[in-house]
Amino acid sequence: MESRPRIDMARRILITQLGCSVEESWEILVEVSQRSNIRLRVVAERMMAAVVGKEPFCCLSTSPGTPKNTGVRTV
């Protein structure tokens, strides 16, 4: 599975930035993916792009029709 390294990197970003546990990092990614109806792989790729400065990380901004107030923090 070629998306696994990207997901693992996104998890490490969350652990570093938020100080969360390994399990919490997975829960955060899954929650963002489910609430925004965006594949986990895509959420991870967008997070990585935001960290290196290629684009802002807000996975909800590219999904028209998605409720804006989902309670999901942006990183």
SVG drawing of the C-alpha trace seen along z (x, -y; Angstrom):
<svg xmlns="http://www.w3.org/2000/svg" viewBox="-24 -28 32 30">
<polyline fill="none" stroke="black" stroke-width="0.4" points="0.0,0.0 1.8,-3.1 -0.4,-5.6 0.7,-4.1 3.9,-6.1 2.0,-9.3 -0.6,-8.5 2.2,-7.6 3.9,-10.9 0.7,-12.8 0.3,-11.0 3.9,-12.0 3.0,-15.6 0.0,-15.5 2.0,-13.9 4.7,-16.6 2.3,-19.6 -0.4,-18.6 1.5,-16.4 -1.0,-13.6 -0.4,-9.9 0.0,-7.5 -3.6,-6.3 -5.0,-9.8 -3.2,-10.8 -5.0,-8.0 -8.4,-9.0 -7.9,-12.6 -7.1,-11.6 -10.1,-9.2 -12.4,-11.8 -11.3,-14.5 -11.7,-12.1 -15.1,-11.0 -16.5,-14.4 -15.2,-15.9 -16.0,-12.9 -12.5,-12.9 -10.3,-9.8 -7.8,-9.4 -5.0,-9.3 -6.1,-12.7 -6.3,-14.2 -2.8,-13.0 -1.5,-14.4 -3.1,-17.8 -1.7,-17.9 1.8,-17.2 1.5,-19.8 0.4,-22.4 3.4,-21.6 5.9,-22.2 4.0,-25.3 2.4,-24.3 -1.2,-24.9 -3.2,-25.8 -4.6,-22.7 -8.3,-22.8 -9.7,-19.7 -13.2,-21.1 -12.6,-24.0 -12.5,-21.9 -15.7,-20.0 -18.8,-22.1 -21.8,-21.1 -19.9,-20.0 -21.1,-21.7 -18.6,-24.4 -19.0,-24.0 -17.9,-20.4 -15.8,-21.0 -12.7,-19.7 -9.5,-21.6 -7.3,-22.7 -3.6,-22.1"/>
</svg>
